[in-house]
Amino acid sequence: MDFNQEIMEKQNFLTTTEFREVIWPPISRLCKAKELPAQSLYLILKNTELFLKYVGPNEFQTHFLPLILKSLECGVAKLQFLA
């Protein structure tokens, strides 16, 4: 478990409503971007388990699955490993 995730879970740092209102809009736009900085992609992939707690299966399939597939095809070992 990631340190940040552990802190958020222990302190109930983020509610689903807060995630949906504050975090999800920019993340979903970032996921849909035609060009995505490698570091942003890395952070999204690294925190996939955390996002799974806040988005439904359809949203995950629509937004995150294409990023995972791109990561597997990109040729960057770190991204492929996370994917």
C-alpha positions in Angstrom: 0.0 0.0 0.0 1.3 3.5 -0.9 2.1 5.8 2.0 -0.3 8.5 0.8 -3.1 6.0 0.4 -2.5 4.7 3.9 -2.7 8.2 5.4 -5.9 9.0 3.5 -7.5 5.8 4.6 -6.5 6.1 8.3 -7.6 9.7 8.5 -10.6 9.5 6.2 -8.9 12.3 4.4 -11.0 12.2 1.3 -14.7 11.3 0.9 -16.2 10.0 -2.3 -18.1 13.2 -2.7 -14.9 15.3 -2.3 -13.1 13.1 -4.8 -16.0 13.4 -7.4 -16.2 17.2 -7.0 -12.5 18.2 -6.7 -10.2 15.4 -7.9 -12.1 13.6 -10.6 -12.8 16.5 -13.1 -9.1 17.3 -13.7 -8.1 13.6 -13.6 -10.8 12.7 -16.2 -9.7 15.5 -18.5 -6.1 14.4 -18.1 -7.0 10.8 -19.0 -8.8 12.1 -22.2 -5.9 14.3 -23.3 -4.3 13.4 -26.6 -0.8 14.0 -25.2 0.0 13.1 -21.6 3.3 13.9 -19.9 5.1 10.7 -18.9 5.3 11.8 -15.3 1.5 12.3 -15.2 0.9 8.9 -16.7 3.3 7.4 -14.2 1.4 9.0 -11.2 -2.0 7.9 -12.6 -0.8 4.3 -13.0 0.9 4.3 -9.6 -2.3 5.4 -7.9 -4.7 3.2 -9.9 -5.8 1.2 -6.8 -6.8 4.4 -5.1 -8.8 5.6 -8.1 -10.6 2.3 -8.2 -12.1 3.1 -4.8 -13.7 6.2 -6.1 -14.8 5.4 -9.7 -17.1 2.8 -11.0 -16.2 0.0 -13.4 -17.5 1.8 -16.4 -15.5 5.0 -15.7 -12.4 2.9 -15.1 -12.9 1.2 -18.4 -13.5 4.4 -20.2 -10.8 6.5 -18.7 -8.0 4.3 -17.3 -8.0 1.2 -19.4 -6.8 3.2 -22.5 -4.0 4.7 -20.5 -3.0 1.2 -19.3 -2.9 -0.1 -22.8 -0.9 3.0 -24.0 1.6 2.3 -21.2 2.0 -1.3 -22.2 2.8 -0.2 -25.8 5.0 2.8 -25.0 8.4 1.0 -24.6 9.1 2.7 -21.3 9.9 -0.1 -18.8 8.7 1.8 -15.7 5.3 2.5 -17.3 5.0 -1.0 -18.6 5.8 -2.4 -15.2 3.1 -0.3 -13.5 0.6 -1.1 -16.2 
